[in-house]
Amino acid sequence: MGVILREFSFKLNGQPVSVKAPPAYTLLETLRYVIRLTGTKDGCSSGDCGACTVLLDGRAVHSCLTLISHVQGREVVTVEGVDPKIVKAYASEGAVQCGYCIPGLVVATAALLREHPKPSTEEVREMLKGNLCRCTGYVKIVKAVEAAAGV
Amino acid sequence: MRSLADVDVLSPASVDEALEILHQKAGGIKIVAGGTDLIVQMKHRIIGKTDLLNIYMLDELRYIRLENGSVRVGGLTDFATIHKSPVVRTAAPVLAEAASTIGSVQILNKASIAGNIVNASPAADSLPALYVLEADLHLRSKASSRTVPIRDFYKGYKKLDMRPDELLVEVSFKQVGDGYLGKFFKHGLRQGDAIAVVNGAVLLKWDASSKAVSEARIALGAVAPTVVRAEKAEAILVGSRLEETAIVNASRAVQESISPIDDVRGSAAYRREMSTNYVYMTLRMLAEMVRK
């Protein structure tokens, strides 16, 4: 079978976009290989590691388990579109080691702060349990979230 | 991992349109809702490539309603919504509890209750809760509409009483009334986002006047080709006062209802031991609750 292409329109980081992509491409594949917006990382491609986390209508989801067909008419925010204060907090707290998990964590942090603007440490740990850091730098990651929230 | 660039995805605008497509292509198309299992299965060659029927945008299948003592949950309702729903928390706390353990925030935001049921993993975390709630599954096709009790829906490992032209549109169950106590448990190999080695749910009716159990339902997952009810254990509990002997005997009796296998997450022997231990711990917790 040959490659199938269809047109999809959605809002990406606040801007309307139209893209031609295979309808069973994942949002992750579409972002990285079609749109060439490569901040979103491919860690495990199976929904275990959280590196590819994006916001879909404001909620954290795995872009590796989301089809571009799921996104038609909806709103997507990637790491490129989140509040820069979160990125700055990760940098100033020294929460970044190899860095591969960080785009997913930054987006998961944005989702967390939408729901809990002043989260407890417990809430931070609970909401970020789907984001794995193979450098195991979780202490400073939690500190970065707390810094971003001002708690 | 393989590319799905040659897979077509049909995205109907309504349930009726989806049922029409299923009617025409029955067997030749797979339904994708949240996609949290199906996309992995197809990309990692666990299932064959077929075209997909994308129902994710059918918001008419997203609702939680309490009507005449019954809770009705639309098939596409995601587990984050179920976990947070005041209706579910009041009318079926055991399901609210199970919903939160299904996966990470990212999974809960996308995975649907109908997807969890139809995917039919014996370790699916919503299933033991739905078994003790004795949920009914509502299936629609273009020409028919029928209701199947969840216990009769699974005919074996991943074998369902469901035709290729049918869509699971709703899950319903009776509101849990006064005097009922429920608890979900899950033993995974780590705290967050792990597949269950053993999971289960217990729902008891405590009769305050006779100070005894008047009804008992125990369901266990990941220890048989389908979720099972531990009927022998249930029979031991009915009429008991949840004293230590009854709890010990009932937790031992779950062994008669299970047939676990060895796999990457644990041996059959380990699952057997954990089944009894978790039912014991859960019953102890419920016993403490009734004595308060």
Interface residues (C-beta under 8 A of the other chain):
Chain A: M1 G2 V3 I4 R6 P22 P23 A24 Y25 T26 S45 S46 G47 D48 G50 T53 L56 R59 A60 V61 H62 C64 L65 T66 L67 S69 H70 Q72 G73 A108 A111 M127 L128 K129 G130 N131
Chain B: M1 S3 L4 A5 D6 V7 D8 V9 S11 V32 G34 G35 T36 I39 V40 K43 H44 L52 N54 Y56 M57 A80 G103 S104 V105 Q106 I107 N109 K110 Q191 G192 D193
